[in-house]
Amino acid sequence: METPPWRVEFRNVGRSYFPQSRVDCHYSLGPQHHWASSDWIGLFKVGWASVRDYHTFVWSVSPEGYTEGSVANCCVHFQASYLPSPSDQLYQFVYVSRHGEVCAQSSPFAFCAPKPLEELVTLEEEEEEEGGGGSEGEDGCQMGGMLLVIPRAELLQGRLEDCLRERAELLKAREAAERGRERER
């Protein structure tokens, strides 16, 4: 059975967002979608029953030079003042056409309060490229290395595991060296 061509697809949806900062919603319009200025993207609680059950919404945008039948990557912004408070409630983005038809739903995510900064660590992974300077992403943003923000405990746990592995290897090497010396005697 052939799957129907996709119309709209959400991209790079996080598992959680901070409600005190703007949320960027990235999506792609597929070749089968007929975009209209009255299309919109809503922020819905998971389990919603009607397109009227949105928490907030923004109008869908189309990139400059968009022509029907082509694929277009887009991004809209949900301003911090309209986002829900931190909770265990799951939300999702929903793309709704001018006719009230649901064209796409994102994976679920939550709004969480940020942890204190001393509990978080920022790491930067540089991409190895000739010429340096990073590359330009499909949204036109400059992309250098990848910036990771992880809990300090997770970083320390990883380092501890690396040290324990290295210690085990050193102990094996030491035992092998001692056995070698005993054989020489």
N, C-alpha and C positions, 0 to 999 in steps of 0.2 A: 504494500500500500504506500503510495507516494505521500509525503508530508507536504502540506500547503506551504507556499513561500512565506517567510516571516515578513511582518509589516513594520513592527517597531520592536527594538530590543534595548533593554537597559544594560549598561556596561559599567564595570568597576564599582559595583555597589558594595559598600563596606558592611561589616557585621555590626558596627556600632558607630555612633556619631556623638559629638559633644553638642548639647543644645545651646550653648553660649556662643557658638560660632556658625557662620554661614555654611550651608550644606550644598555642595555642587552635585547635580544630578546629570550624569552623562548618558546619552542614549543615541541610537542610530535609527534613522528612518530607512526602511527597506524599500526596494523597488516597487513593491505592490501597494505601498501606502500613498494615499492622496492627502497630503498635508493641507490644512486650512488654518487661518489665523485664529479660529475659535477652538482649535484642539488645545487640550490642557493636560497638565500632569498634577495629580493629587497625591497628598501624603495621607495614607489610610492606615487605620489600625487593622492588623491581620484579623480576618474573620468578618470584614465588612460585608454588608448585604446589598447596598445600593450605591450608585455613584454619588448620591447626595450625602453619604456618610464620611466625607473627607474631613481631615483636620484642618488642612490649608491646601492651597493650590497655586500654581503659576501657569501662565499661558505658555504653550509650546512655542519654540522659536525655530526658524529655519535658517540655515546659513545663507550668506549672500550668494547669489548665482544658482540657487537650488532649482533643479528642474525635475518634474515628476518622472518617475521611472528610474531615477538614479539613487544610489545609496548616499546618505548624508549623515555625518557625525555632528551631534549637537550637545549643548550643555545649557541648563537653566540653573538658577540659584534660588534656594529657599533661604530667606533672611532669618537670622537668629531670633528676632523678636516674635516670629510666627511659629517657632518650633515648640514641640511639647516639652514638658519638664522631664528630668531623668526618672526612669521607672523600669520595671521589668516588662512592660508592654512592648510587643513587637509591632513594627510598622512596615509598610512597603510603599514604593512608588507605583502609581497606576497611570498609564497613558490612556486618556479618554478622547475619542474623536468628536468632531463637531456634532455628530448624530447621537452622542451619548453611548457609543459603542466602546467597550474596553478592548484596546489593541495590544496592551502588554501589562504585565505585572512583574515587579522586581522580586528578588529574593528578600526574605524578611531581615530586619535589622532593629536595633534598639537605640534609645537615647540614654547614655550613661553619663554620670558626673565624672569629670576627669579626676584621676588619682593625683595626690600631691606630687609636685614636681620632683621632690627628692626620691620618690619611688620609681620614677621613669628615667630611662637613659636613651639618649639619641645617638644613633650610629649612622655613619654614612658609608655606603658601599660604592666605590668608584667603578664605573664601567671602563674596561680597558679598550681604548680606541686609538687609532693612529690619528694624529693631529689634535687630539684633546678637544676640549670645549663642549663636549656633549653633542647630542643630536636633537633635531626638532621632532616633536611628537605630532600625531595626526591632528591634534587640536591646535597646533601652531605654537605650543609652549616649549621652551627650551628644556631639554631633559639631560641633566648631567648624570650624577650617580643617583642611587636610590637612598632616600632618607627613611630610616626605621626608628620608631619610638616603641620601646619595649619595657616591660617592668624590670627593675633592677634585679629582682630575685631570679627572673628567668635568665638574665645575662650571667649572673653569678652561678646559677645551677649549671649552665652550659660550660662555663670555665672550670667548675669543679669536676664535671664529668671528663673534660679534656685532661685535667691534671691527674685524675685517677687512672685514666687509660695510659698516660705517659708513665706514671709510677709503676703500673703493672708491667709495662714493656721494659722499664729499667730494672725491675726486680728479676725478670726473666733473663735479661742480659747478664746481670750480676751472677745469678745462679749458674748460667752457662759458663761464665768466665771462671768461677770457682771450681766447677767440675773439670774444666780444661787444665787448671793448675794442679789439681789433685792427680790427674792422669799423668802429668809431666813428672811428678815426684816418684 
